[in-house]
Amino acid sequence: MNWDEIKGKWTELKGNVKERWADLTDDDLLAVEGERDKLVGKIQERYGVAKEEAERQVDEFEKS
């Protein structure tokens, strides 16, 4: 699934995102609005990881 598809189905996929990154709040998910860069930023913020690590995790999520 590419990121355009994820963005289009964001409402449906929020549960999957919440499962993968349980520390993200509902407000975080609303703020992300399906935007990849915003999700990377929120993962960095909540988990204290480098941007490269957050991007790697999002890439993994996108492929699954």
Short mmCIF file of the C-alpha atoms (twelve columns), coordinates in Angstrom:
data_MODEL
# 
_entry.id   MODEL 
# 
loop_
_atom_site.group_PDB 
_atom_site.id 
_atom_site.type_symbol 
_atom_site.label_atom_id 
_atom_site.label_alt_id 
_atom_site.label_comp_id 
_atom_site.label_asym_id 
_atom_site.label_seq_id 
_atom_site.Cartn_x 
_atom_site.Cartn_y 
_atom_site.Cartn_z 
_atom_site.pdbx_PDB_model_num 
ATOM 1  C CA . MET A 1  0.000  0.000  0.000  1 
ATOM 2  C CA . ASN A 2  1.485  3.359  -0.927 1 
ATOM 3  C CA . TRP A 3  1.160  6.473  1.165  1 
ATOM 4  C CA . ASP A 4  -1.566 7.993  -1.048 1 
ATOM 5  C CA . GLU A 5  -3.724 4.944  -0.321 1 
ATOM 6  C CA . ILE A 6  -2.941 5.170  3.388  1 
ATOM 7  C CA . LYS A 7  -3.863 8.853  3.440  1 
ATOM 8  C CA . GLY A 8  -7.142 8.098  1.643  1 
ATOM 9  C CA . LYS A 9  -7.995 5.376  4.147  1 
ATOM 10 C CA . TRP A 10 -6.609 7.180  7.209  1 
ATOM 11 C CA . THR A 11 -9.849 6.960  9.191  1 
ATOM 12 C CA . GLU A 12 -9.942 3.197  8.682  1 
ATOM 13 C CA . LEU A 13 -6.223 2.719  9.368  1 
ATOM 14 C CA . LYS A 14 -5.964 4.768  12.565 1 
ATOM 15 C CA . GLY A 15 -6.628 1.625  14.591 1 
ATOM 16 C CA . ASN A 16 -3.704 -0.157 12.915 1 
ATOM 17 C CA . VAL A 17 -1.466 2.850  13.588 1 
ATOM 18 C CA . LYS A 18 -2.582 2.888  17.216 1 
ATOM 19 C CA . GLU A 19 -1.750 -0.831 17.516 1 
ATOM 20 C CA . ARG A 20 1.722  -0.303 16.063 1 
ATOM 21 C CA . TRP A 21 2.487  2.869  18.050 1 
ATOM 22 C CA . ALA A 22 0.383  2.613  21.211 1 
ATOM 23 C CA . ASP A 23 1.941  5.744  22.757 1 
ATOM 24 C CA . LEU A 24 0.332  7.941  20.093 1 
ATOM 25 C CA . THR A 25 -2.803 9.610  21.408 1 
ATOM 26 C CA . ASP A 26 -6.074 10.081 19.571 1 
ATOM 27 C CA . ASP A 27 -5.199 13.777 19.351 1 
ATOM 28 C CA . ASP A 28 -1.875 12.836 17.731 1 
ATOM 29 C CA . LEU A 29 -3.697 10.765 15.146 1 
ATOM 30 C CA . LEU A 30 -6.104 13.599 14.425 1 
ATOM 31 C CA . ALA A 31 -3.185 16.001 14.000 1 
ATOM 32 C CA . VAL A 32 -1.392 13.619 11.618 1 
ATOM 33 C CA . GLU A 33 -4.378 13.616 9.218  1 
ATOM 34 C CA . GLY A 34 -2.768 10.857 7.165  1 
ATOM 35 C CA . GLU A 35 0.353  12.904 6.424  1 
ATOM 36 C CA . ARG A 36 3.492  10.759 6.425  1 
ATOM 37 C CA . ASP A 37 5.828  13.533 7.624  1 
ATOM 38 C CA . LYS A 38 3.514  14.395 10.506 1 
ATOM 39 C CA . LEU A 39 3.381  10.747 11.556 1 
ATOM 40 C CA . VAL A 40 7.182  10.531 11.471 1 
ATOM 41 C CA . GLY A 41 7.352  13.650 13.657 1 
ATOM 42 C CA . LYS A 42 4.866  12.297 16.194 1 
ATOM 43 C CA . ILE A 43 6.762  9.000  16.430 1 
ATOM 44 C CA . GLN A 44 9.988  10.907 17.024 1 
ATOM 45 C CA . GLU A 45 8.298  13.005 19.702 1 
ATOM 46 C CA . ARG A 46 6.554  10.158 21.565 1 
ATOM 47 C CA . TYR A 47 9.275  7.530  21.318 1 
ATOM 48 C CA . GLY A 48 12.400 9.686  21.394 1 
ATOM 49 C CA . VAL A 49 13.874 8.134  18.262 1 
ATOM 50 C CA . ALA A 50 15.882 9.730  15.474 1 
ATOM 51 C CA . LYS A 51 14.113 10.817 12.310 1 
ATOM 52 C CA . GLU A 52 15.766 7.999  10.343 1 
ATOM 53 C CA . GLU A 53 14.433 5.388  12.787 1 
ATOM 54 C CA . ALA A 54 10.931 6.874  12.715 1 
ATOM 55 C CA . GLU A 55 11.013 6.882  8.904  1 
ATOM 56 C CA . ARG A 56 12.174 3.237  8.895  1 
ATOM 57 C CA . GLN A 57 9.244  2.280  11.126 1 
ATOM 58 C CA . VAL A 58 6.780  4.145  8.905  1 
ATOM 59 C CA . ASP A 59 8.276  2.465  5.815  1 
ATOM 60 C CA . GLU A 60 7.722  -0.925 7.486  1 
ATOM 61 C CA . PHE A 61 4.137  0.031  8.311  1 
ATOM 62 C CA . GLU A 62 3.548  1.175  4.729  1 
ATOM 63 C CA . LYS A 63 4.766  -2.166 3.359  1 
ATOM 64 C CA . SER A 64 2.529  -4.205 5.667  1 
# 
